[in-house]
Amino acid sequence: MANHLGREGVVKLSSTTVGELRNYSLSQASDVVEDSVIGDTFRTRRPTLKTWSVSGDVYWDLADAGQIACTLVQA
């Protein structure tokens, strides 16, 4: 499994930094199925579908001209 340092996180839209990332969480998971058959000595499992999710908190600094402006619209 890969390891990442907390200081490696950044939020970008295309190549432009969106905001100052305060913290983030990245999770990965893989489903498994058992494929043991008669005659096997041990149970065996194989990976199937994988999923991932990410969440984080961003500090929006209005004084930082390098951050792009986004408008959130409620539908």
C-alpha positions in Angstrom: 0.0 0.0 0.0 1.3 3.4 -0.9 2.0 6.0 1.8 1.4 9.7 1.5 2.5 12.5 3.7 -0.2 15.0 4.9 1.7 17.9 3.2 1.2 16.3 -0.2 -2.5 17.2 -0.5 -3.7 19.9 -2.9 -7.1 20.7 -4.5 -6.9 21.7 -8.1 -9.4 22.5 -10.9 -7.5 21.7 -14.1 -4.1 23.1 -13.2 -5.3 25.9 -10.9 -5.2 25.5 -7.1 -8.7 26.0 -5.7 -8.0 26.6 -2.0 -5.7 26.0 0.8 -6.2 22.4 2.0 -6.4 22.1 5.7 -6.9 18.3 6.0 -8.0 15.4 3.9 -8.9 11.7 4.1 -8.4 9.2 1.4 -9.9 5.7 1.7 -9.5 2.7 -0.6 -11.3 -0.7 -0.4 -11.6 -3.9 -2.4 -14.4 -6.4 -2.3 -13.3 -10.1 -2.2 -15.0 -13.4 -3.2 -14.1 -16.8 -1.8 -13.0 -19.2 -4.6 -12.2 -22.2 -2.5 -13.2 -25.6 -3.9 -13.4 -29.2 -2.7 -9.9 -30.5 -2.1 -8.4 -27.2 -1.1 -6.5 -27.2 2.3 -7.1 -23.5 3.0 -9.8 -21.1 2.0 -8.8 -18.7 -0.8 -10.2 -15.3 -1.8 -9.8 -13.1 -4.8 -10.1 -9.4 -5.1 -13.0 -8.0 -7.2 -14.3 -4.5 -7.5 -12.3 -1.6 -5.9 -13.6 1.7 -4.6 -12.1 4.9 -3.3 -13.4 8.1 -1.7 -11.8 11.3 -0.6 -13.0 14.2 1.6 -11.3 17.3 3.0 -11.6 20.8 4.4 -10.5 23.8 2.4 -9.7 27.3 3.7 -10.9 29.8 1.1 -8.5 32.8 1.3 -10.2 35.8 -0.5 -7.0 37.8 -0.4 -5.1 35.1 -2.4 -5.4 36.1 -6.0 -4.0 32.7 -7.1 -7.1 31.0 -6.0 -9.9 30.8 -8.5 -13.5 31.9 -7.7 -16.3 29.3 -7.8 -20.0 29.9 -7.2 -22.0 27.2 -5.6 -25.6 27.2 -6.7 -28.4 25.3 -5.0 -30.7 23.5 -7.5 
